[in-house]
Amino acid sequence: MKLVGKYIDKRNGSGHVTLRPEDDEDIWHLYNLIQQDDLVKAPAVRRVQNVSATGSTESHRVKLNLKIQVSKVEYSSSGGAQSSSSDQANQGSSSTPSMQSTAVLHISGKVVSENQYVRLGAFHTLDIEVNRDIRVEKSEGWDSIALARVEESCIPGRGAEVGAVVCGEGSAAFCLLSQHLTLVTHRISTSIPRKASAPGSSQYEKAMTKFYSMVYDAFVRHIPFGNPSLRAIVFASPGWVRESVYTWMTNEASRRGDKLLARSLREKTVKVHVSSPHVHSLIEVLKSPEIVAQLKETKFAREGIVLDKFFKMLASDEMRAWYGPDHVCLAADRGAIGTLLISDELFRCDVASILANDRY
C-alpha cells in the first residue's frame, strides 16, 4: 500500500487518509479499514443519459470522482482459476512471475458531494481496484486501531512470505501466505489412470509426466520464487507425491538452465506431510515443526500457535478458555486475561451487532 496523503487532527482524530492499493492484501486491508458511515472518495464510471430536443436519448459513460457515505462494503476475490487436463501449459523460459491482483472491493452508499452528472443523495457503488487512489474519512474520527492498520499496510517490502503447493495425484493448489491473507492463485485438476489399467503402467507414467509438467509451468507463473520476501516454498501432500514433484521440478529447472528457480528450490523448499491434498491442509502445514521453526517471528505463525493453544485449553480445561463478549468482559473485570484474541470481523461491526452476537 502506498500512502499518498494524510491529515489527522490529533485533538479529535478527524481528518482523511489517501491510499493507493498495490496488491490483493492491500484490498483486504481496505476492507477491514472502511466501516459504515465513513466517507470515501474514489474514481468511478457512471452511465449518463442525455435527452435531445427531439426526444431521442443518448447514453455514454463518464469518468468522475465520487464521494459517498458508506452503507455497505463487500470484498470479492476471483483468484485461483480452475485448470483442467485440457489446459495447455506455457512452455516458455521461466522467470520470476509478476502477480496480478484479482481482488475487488465494492463500496456502496449515497453520494454526498454535488456533481454535474450525479444528483446528491443518489446511490452508487465504487469498485476499488489496485493502483486507484482512495480517500477515506472516518465518521467518528481515526482511532489507534485504524491508524495502526494504515501504518502496517504501508510497510515497504511487505508481501507473501510463504509459497505453498498442496498436491496429490492429479491435483495441485498453489497458495501464497502473507501476514493477513491466504490467496489461492491457481488450481490444477487432471485425471490419472490407475497403474493396473494398462500393461506396464505406461498410461499412468505418461499422465504423471504431463501432470508434473503442468505443475512446473503453473509454479513458475503463480509463485514469486525470486522475491526476497518469500522465506519458504512448501510442497505438501499425503504419501510420496511431494517428493516426486520436487525432484521433477529440480531436474527440469536444471535441464532448462533456470538457475534462479534451481537455487530457490534448493534454499527455500520445505516438504511437509499432510493428510489431504486440499487447501484446508495448510492448517497442518503451519503447525508443522519445519514451518514453525522458519516462521516463528511472523505474525500469522504466532497467531496460529496461540489459537492452537486456546483450542487445546478449551478441550482440557474449559474453565480457563472463554469466548463471547459477556464472558470476556467478565474475565477482564477480574484481571484474568493472559492472551486476548480479537477477530478482524469485530472491528467491522457496530456496537449493537456485537452485543447481539456472542460469536466474537
N, C-alpha and C positions, 0 to 999 in steps of 0.2 A: 504494500500500500504506500502511496506517495502522499505526503501531507502538502497540499497546495497552499492552504491558508488557514489561519487560526486566530480567532479573537475571543477570549473568555474573560469576563469581568470577575475578578477574584472575590469581589464583595458578595455577589449574589449568584454566581455561576451562570449568568446569562451570556449569550454570545453564540457564535457559529464556528463550525469547522468544515473546511472544504477538502475532500479526499478524492483520490484517483485510484480505484481498484486496479490491480495488475494481474491477478490470478483468481482461481476459484476460492481459495482460502480467504482472500480479501472480501469477496462477495459474502462469504459466511460471516465474517466479522461485521459487515454492514447489517446483515440480517439480525444479529444479536445486539447491534447498537441502536437501530432505529425502532422506536416504540410508537404506540398510538398517541395521536395528538401532536407529535413532533412536526416541525415544518421542514420540508425537503424541497430543494430546488435542483433541477437536473434537466438536461436536454430531452426533448420529446418530439415526436412526429404526430401531427394532428391532421385528419382529413377535413378539409374546408369546402363547403358548397357555396357557390355564387349563383344567384338568380338574375338573369338578364331582363331587359325591359320587355322582351317578347315572351317571357315566362319559362324559357329553357334554363336548365340547371347545368352547371359545370362544376365538377369536383376535382380537387387536386390536393396533394399532401404538402404540408408546410412544416419546416423545421423551426422550432422555437424553444425557449427556456420557460418552463412552468414551475410555479411554486405551489405546493399543495400541503394541506393539513392531513396527516396520515390517519387513515381509518383501518387499513389492513395491509399486512406485509406477508408476502409468500416467497419462499425460496424454492427454486427449481434447478435441478441438476440433471443433465441428459448424458453424463459420462458413462462409459462402459458399454459401447455398442456391441451387439452380438456379432460374432463371426462364424459362419457355417463352414462346413467342409468344402464347399464350392468356392469360398473366397480365395482369391489369388494373392499370395504374399508378394510383397515388394522384394525383388532380388537385388536391388542396388547396393552399393557400398554403404556401410553403416557410418553413422556419425552421431554425436550427442543430439538427441531429439529436442525440439522446442515444443513444450507442452502448450496445447491450445486450450483456452478456457471454454467451458461449456455451461457454466452456471449462470443463471439469470435471477435477478431479484425483481419481483413485481410489487410496486408500492402504489396503493390506491388511496384516493382521498379527494377532497374538494379543493378546487382552485381558489387560492386566497390572494393572488396578485392579479391586477387587471391586465388584460391582454386584448389586442385588437381582433384576435381570432377566436378566443375562448372567453365566454362570459364568466363573471365572478360567481362562484358557488357551483359551477359545473363539475361533474365527476370526471376524473381522468386517472389512468394507470400508467405510471412511469416504469419503463423496463430498464433496469440498471445493469449494464454490462461492463466488461473490463475496458480500461482506457477512456472512460467517460467520467468527467468530474461530477461530483455530487456534493451539495452543500446541505448541512444538517444543523438545525436549531432545535435544542431540547425544550419541550414545553414547560418543564419545571426546573430548568437550569441543568448545567452539567455537574453531575456528582463524581465522586472519586472513582467509582466503578467504570463509568462511561469513559472518563479521561484515561484510565489505565488501559482500557481496551484499545483506544486510539493509539496510545504510545506503543503498546505491544505489537499492534498490526503494522506499524511503520518502522519496525526494526530492520535495518539493512541486512541483506544476506539471508533473510528468513526464507525457508522453503521446505520441501519434503525432506525428511531425514531418513526414511526407510522406503525402499522399493521392494515389493514382495510379489512373488509368483506362486500362487496356490494352485497346484496342479494334480491331475490324476491321469489315467489312461484316456486320452482323447479330449480332456477338458483342461482349461487353464484360465485363471483370472489374474489380471495384472493390476496391482494396487500401489498407491502412494500414500504413505502415512506421514502427516505433519503434526504440529503441536495440537491443532484443533480439529483436523478433518482427515477422514479416511476416504480416499477417492478411488473408485474402480475405474481405471482408464480404458480397459479393453477386456473382452472375453473371447475365448476360443472354445468351440464345441464341435467335435467331429467324431464319426463312428469308427470304432476299431474292431475288426473281426476277431473272433476268438482264435486262439492258437490251433485248436483242433479242427477248425473249419476248413483248412486247406492242407494238402500234403506239404511237409517241410516248413510249414508256417510262413511261406513266402508272402502271402497276402497280409498277414499280420505284421511282418517286418517292413513291408512297403508302406503300410498305413502308419506305423510308428515313425518311420523316417520322415514321411510327409508332415506328421504332427510336430516332430522336433523342429523341422524347418519353419513351420508356421509360428512356433513359439519363439524361435530365434528372431525372425523378422518383426514380430509384434513387440518383443522385448526392446529391440533397437529403436522402434518408433515411439514407444509409450513409457519407457523408463529412462529418466535422465541420468544415466550411469556415470557420466563425466562431471556432473555438478559437484563442487567441493562440499556442499551442504549435505549431500547424500552420504550417510555414515554406514549404511549396511544394505546389502542386497540379499533378500531371503528367498530361498527355494524351499517350499513346504509342501509335503504330500504324505499320504499314507503309503506304506510299502516302499518300493525301490525307485519310484518314478523320479523323485527329486535328484537322485544320484545320476540317473541316465540323462535327464535334461541338462544338468550341469556339465557332465562330461561331453555331451554332444555340442553344447554351446562353446565350451573352451576349445574343443578341436576345430569347430567351424570358424571361430574367431581367428585362430592361428592359420587356418587354410586361406582365409580371405585377407590376412595381413592386417587385421584390425587390432593394433597394439593397445589403443585406449580401452577397448572393451575387454581384451585379454587381461590387462593389468587390473581393471576394475573388478572383474570376476575373481581374480586371484587374491586381491587385497580386501575386498568388502563382503565376499559371499559367506553366508551362514545357512547351513542346511538343517532344517527342523522337521521332526516327525509330528504329524497331526493326524487326527482320527478321521477327518473327512476332507475331500477335495473341493470344499466350498468356501466362500468368502468368510463365513462366520468363524472359520477355523483360525482367523487372525487373532482371536482372543487367546487361543492356545500358543500362538507364536509369541505374543507379547509377554506371556507368562514363562516362556522357556528360559532356562538359565543363561543360554548363549546370548539372547537378545537383552535380557535384564542387565548382564554384565557390560554390554556395549552402550546401552542407552539409559543407564541408571540416573543420569543427570538431566534427562529430558523431562518435560512436564507431563506428557501423556504416559510415560513409563511410571513416574511417581504416582500419578492418579490411579493407574491400573493396580499398582501394588496396594495402595490404601483401600481401594474399592474391594479388592480380593480379601483383604484383612477384615473389612466390615462384614462381608458375607460369611466368612468363617466364624467371626464372633457372634453373628446373628444365629448361626446354627448351633454353636457350642454353649454360648452364654447370652441368651437373648435379652436379659435384663441390662446388659451393658451396650447394646446397639439399638438406637432409636431412630425413627423417621417420622415425617409429618410435622407440620408447623406447631401443633399444640405440644407434642412430646418434646420437640427440640427446644421450644421456648422454656418449658419446664426445666429441662436439663441445664439451659443457660442460666436461669434464675438461681439454680443451686450450684453453679460453678463446676459442673460435672462434664464439660465437653473437652475431650482430648483432641479430636480431629473433627472439623465441620466440613461436610461435602455439600456444595450448592450447585445445582444444575443450571445451565445457561437458560433453560426454559423459564426458570423462576424470574429472571430479570425481564423477560418479555411479557409478563403477566401484570395485570393491575392488582391492587390490594384485595379487591372483592373476590377475584378469582383464586387468589392464594388462600384466603380464609375459607372459601367454599370447597377447596380441594385439598386432600391430605397427601397426594402422591408426590409432593416435593420434599 
